């Protein structure tokens, strides 16, 4: 590490924070990551798309527990179902495994990973002072990677309206099932770009489905919507 390198403090050690830390450290910067939990299990954020796997092959090659998804099953609010194979496999990691993998890569790149909760950020650009319950740290730059419940959003960001947020519920069940199952509930508009196109709930009929799907997805949905009739 060059003695005059800039220090970057990243608050949040999830996949985004840990990945950013590793990339910055490989660029010769002095990087600290702060997270009070580090790797832990949670029901979201473990799905890796084929595009991401192609761009970052270590996600495919790493010795970490994952489940490869090859098929998709969608259930409409009416109970009607459609199932189809995916063009490319999707990797589903447990968040504990994915977080652990990303943090280990950060450590190997020279990142200092600290299991501490930052409770205050003071100072000014170029001379930030971060405080935990027991210590104080100085940094030239601060990266916030703490997710939707970011306690510092009000300090560093303009107010965000409802259009900037998504509410989701889910659960994590260990296993090796090869099919991902998506179920839409009545009176809920849900859109997902995870599988080759948009998936929209409240599909009362195939005609309604075709009317509400953008033209770019029409070819894919032509047969899928017919299957829902």
Secondary structure as UniProt FT lines:
FT   TURN            3..4
FT   STRAND          7..11
FT   HELIX           15..26
FT   TURN            27..28
FT   STRAND          30..34
FT   STRAND          47..48
FT   HELIX           50..55
FT   HELIX           58..61
FT   STRAND          66..75
FT   TURN            77..78
FT   STRAND          81..93
FT   HELIX           95..108
FT   TURN            109..110
FT   STRAND          112..114
FT   STRAND          120..124
FT   TURN            125..126
FT   STRAND          127..131
FT   STRAND          136..139
FT   STRAND          141..144
FT   TURN            148..149
FT   TURN            151..152
FT   HELIX           153..156
FT   HELIX           162..164
FT   STRAND          179..183
FT   TURN            186..187
FT   STRAND          191..192
FT   STRAND          199..200
FT   HELIX           206..212
FT   HELIX           215..217
FT   HELIX           218..228
//
